[in-house]
Amino acid sequence: MDFFHKKYTCEIEGEKFASEVDLMTHYRSVHHKLILKCHKCGKEFIHEKDRLHHVREEHEKEMDARVHKSEHKSKASNNPQDQVDSNMRKFGDNL
């Protein structure tokens, strides 16, 4: 197994890099390319389409999971005051 395989390639020169960070540094310093960052996690991208894909795939999944999480909450409340309020609704003021 080749652990030192360089899989990040410069699209302009074809030069290969061992890490994405090295490739971004190369683009920034040699080609003076604007590097786009994800506003949520700070991950860097060379192309806007890649940044948009990242946001759609990674961060919308997180938001979707949060929305569905609230749908499956237990109806029983752990707050004692909520339990008291719930029981008090059963009693009327018609004594």
Sine and cosine of phi, psi and omega as CSV:
sin_phi,cos_phi,sin_psi,cos_psi,sin_omega,cos_omega
0.00,0.00,0.71,-0.71,-0.06,-1.00
-0.99,-0.14,0.98,-0.18,-0.02,-1.00
-0.98,0.22,-0.29,0.96,-0.07,-1.00
-0.98,-0.21,0.32,0.95,0.02,-1.00
-0.91,0.41,0.81,-0.59,-0.02,-1.00
-1.00,-0.02,0.93,-0.38,-0.11,-0.99
-0.94,-0.33,-0.04,1.00,0.03,-1.00
-0.97,-0.22,0.89,-0.47,-0.13,-0.99
-0.90,-0.44,0.69,-0.72,0.10,-0.99
-0.94,0.33,0.81,-0.59,-0.02,-1.00
-0.95,0.32,-0.33,0.94,-0.06,-1.00
-1.00,0.02,-0.77,0.63,-0.07,-1.00
-0.98,-0.22,-0.32,0.95,-0.06,-1.00
0.99,0.11,0.05,1.00,0.02,-1.00
-0.92,0.40,0.61,-0.79,-0.06,-1.00
-0.95,-0.30,0.53,-0.85,-0.04,-1.00
-0.74,-0.67,0.48,-0.87,-0.05,-1.00
-0.98,0.22,-0.45,0.89,-0.04,-1.00
-0.69,-0.73,0.34,-0.94,0.03,-1.00
-0.91,0.41,-0.56,0.83,0.03,-1.00
-0.89,0.46,-0.68,0.73,0.03,-1.00
-0.89,0.45,-0.65,0.76,0.03,-1.00
-0.89,0.45,-0.68,0.73,0.01,-1.00
-0.90,0.43,-0.65,0.76,0.03,-1.00
-0.89,0.45,-0.66,0.75,0.04,-1.00
-0.87,0.49,-0.76,0.64,0.00,-1.00
-0.86,0.51,-0.67,0.74,-0.05,-1.00
-0.92,0.39,-0.70,0.71,-0.12,-0.99
-1.00,0.05,-0.66,0.75,-0.08,-1.00
-1.00,0.09,-0.73,0.68,-0.10,-0.99
-0.99,-0.15,-0.09,1.00,0.00,-1.00
0.79,0.61,0.66,0.75,0.00,-1.00
-0.99,0.11,0.57,-0.82,0.11,-0.99
-0.96,0.27,0.81,-0.59,0.03,-1.00
-0.98,-0.18,0.81,-0.59,-0.04,-1.00
-1.00,-0.02,0.66,-0.75,-0.01,-1.00
-0.90,-0.44,0.57,-0.82,0.14,-0.99
-0.95,0.31,0.77,-0.64,-0.04,-1.00
-0.95,0.32,-0.37,0.93,-0.06,-1.00
-1.00,0.05,-0.71,0.70,-0.10,-1.00
-0.88,-0.47,-0.20,0.98,0.05,-1.00
1.00,0.06,0.03,1.00,0.02,-1.00
-0.89,0.46,0.60,-0.80,-0.09,-1.00
-0.98,-0.22,0.55,-0.84,-0.03,-1.00
-0.65,-0.76,0.48,-0.88,0.04,-1.00
-1.00,0.04,-0.59,0.81,-0.05,-1.00
-0.92,-0.40,0.60,-0.80,0.03,-1.00
-0.88,0.47,-0.61,0.79,-0.01,-1.00
-0.88,0.48,-0.57,0.82,0.02,-1.00
-0.94,0.33,-0.63,0.78,0.04,-1.00
-0.90,0.43,-0.69,0.72,0.00,-1.00
-0.90,0.44,-0.65,0.76,0.04,-1.00
-0.88,0.47,-0.69,0.73,0.03,-1.00
-0.86,0.52,-0.74,0.67,-0.03,-1.00
-0.88,0.47,-0.71,0.70,0.00,-1.00
-0.89,0.46,-0.73,0.69,-0.09,-1.00
-0.97,0.25,-0.68,0.74,-0.12,-0.99
-1.00,0.01,-0.78,0.63,-0.16,-0.99
-1.00,0.07,-0.47,0.88,0.08,-1.00
-0.95,0.30,-0.50,0.86,0.09,-1.00
-0.90,0.45,-0.66,0.75,0.03,-1.00
-0.89,0.47,-0.71,0.70,-0.01,-1.00
-0.92,0.40,-0.63,0.77,0.01,-1.00
-0.90,0.44,-0.66,0.75,0.01,-1.00
-0.90,0.43,-0.61,0.80,0.03,-1.00
-0.92,0.40,-0.65,0.76,0.00,-1.00
-0.89,0.45,-0.73,0.68,-0.03,-1.00
-0.94,0.34,-0.46,0.89,0.01,-1.00
-0.88,0.48,-0.64,0.77,-0.02,-1.00
-0.94,0.33,-0.38,0.92,0.00,-1.00
-0.95,0.31,-0.39,0.92,-0.10,-0.99
-0.95,-0.32,0.42,0.91,0.01,-1.00
-0.95,0.33,0.51,-0.86,0.06,-1.00
-0.94,0.35,0.59,-0.81,-0.01,-1.00
-0.97,0.24,-0.42,0.91,0.01,-1.00
-0.96,0.29,0.74,-0.67,-0.02,-1.00
-0.99,-0.11,0.61,-0.79,0.04,-1.00
-1.00,0.00,-0.17,0.98,-0.01,-1.00
-0.99,0.17,0.86,-0.51,-0.03,-1.00
-0.86,0.51,-0.60,0.80,-0.02,-1.00
-0.91,0.42,-0.60,0.80,0.05,-1.00
-0.90,0.44,-0.62,0.78,0.02,-1.00
-0.91,0.41,-0.66,0.75,0.04,-1.00
-0.89,0.45,-0.73,0.69,0.01,-1.00
-0.87,0.49,-0.64,0.77,0.01,-1.00
-0.89,0.45,-0.68,0.73,0.01,-1.00
-0.94,0.33,-0.54,0.84,-0.01,-1.00
-0.94,0.35,-0.45,0.89,0.01,-1.00
-0.91,0.41,-0.39,0.92,-0.02,-1.00
-0.97,0.26,-0.38,0.93,-0.03,-1.00
-0.99,-0.10,0.65,-0.76,0.02,-1.00
-0.99,-0.14,0.23,-0.97,0.05,-1.00
-1.00,-0.04,0.25,0.97,-0.08,-1.00
-1.00,-0.06,0.77,0.64,0.00,-1.00
-1.00,0.03,0.00,0.00,0.00,0.00
